[in-house]
Amino acid sequence: MKSLIIFYSLTGNCRKIAKELNKKYPSDIIELKLKRGFKKPKMNFINMLIGGFQAITKKTPDIKNLDINLNNYDQIILGTPVWASTMSPAIRTFLKKHNIENKKIIIFSSYKNEIGKTFSDIKEILNKNNEILDTIEYKN
Ligand SMILES: Cc1cc2nc3c(=O)[nH]c(=O)nc-3n(C[C@H](O)[C@H](O)[C@H](O)COP(=O)(O)O)c2cc1C
């Protein structure tokens, strides 16, 4: 079975988790990058304001092109930080751009205070013929 870990990380937590999960589920790994990224990879006021606004308003900012064919994978491990109680905008863009069907899915998410609607919002988008095997949460 071929597995892909695909994640977004601003401040590095999901990147570390992705590396850990790769030990348990040997996978190809892809980190999503925004075309117009944040100046500093920090949880500072300006990033909270802009990122939080984008997440709340379900914006789908452009992400850098990915050289992948999802048809090659049976399992997708999807990772995102919680932003404003939901998924990060980069992950929303990815889910909107790629029609994910007939996959086994594991979702992981890291957060500071509360997981919020992150898993349920992602599951709602992935509701077509996918099997959600697990959801894994990591509190900072
Ligand atoms: C724009 C922004 C919004 C955030 N909103 C939340 C939130 O609503 N709830 C929460 O528990 N943590 C929130 N956080 C904290 C992150 O979810 C947490 O630090 C996470 O581990 C970061 O993952 P990363 O290092 O992979 O980017 C927010 C962080 C940022 C930058």
The ligand as a Gaussian input file, in Angstrom:
#p B3LYP/6-31G(d) Opt

LIG

0 1
 C       -3.160000      32.147000      12.404000
 C       -3.182000      31.188000      13.581000
 C       -4.387000      30.861000      14.165000
 C       -4.431000      29.947000      15.229000
 N       -5.649000      29.615000      15.760000
 C       -5.708000      28.690000      16.759000
 C       -6.984000      28.274000      17.312000
 O       -8.044000      28.726000      16.897000
 N       -6.971000      27.353000      18.303000
 C       -5.818000      26.799000      18.798000
 O       -5.890000      25.960000      19.691000
 N       -4.607000      27.157000      18.287000
 C       -4.524000      28.087000      17.285000
 N       -3.295000      28.440000      16.766000
 C       -2.075000      27.764000      17.261000
 C       -1.618000      26.641000      16.321000
 O       -2.690000      25.794000      15.951000
 C       -0.577000      25.754000      17.002000
 O        0.466000      26.527000      17.507000
 C       -0.044000      24.698000      16.052000
 O        0.668000      23.695000      16.756000
 C        0.871000      25.292000      14.980000
 O        1.292000      24.288000      14.074000
 P        2.530000      24.543000      13.083000
 O        3.730000      24.798000      13.964000
 O        2.664000      23.291000      12.302000
 O        2.211000      25.746000      12.240000
 C       -3.236000      29.373000      15.721000
 C       -2.012000      29.743000      15.141000
 C       -1.967000      30.638000      14.083000
 C       -0.647000      31.008000      13.458000

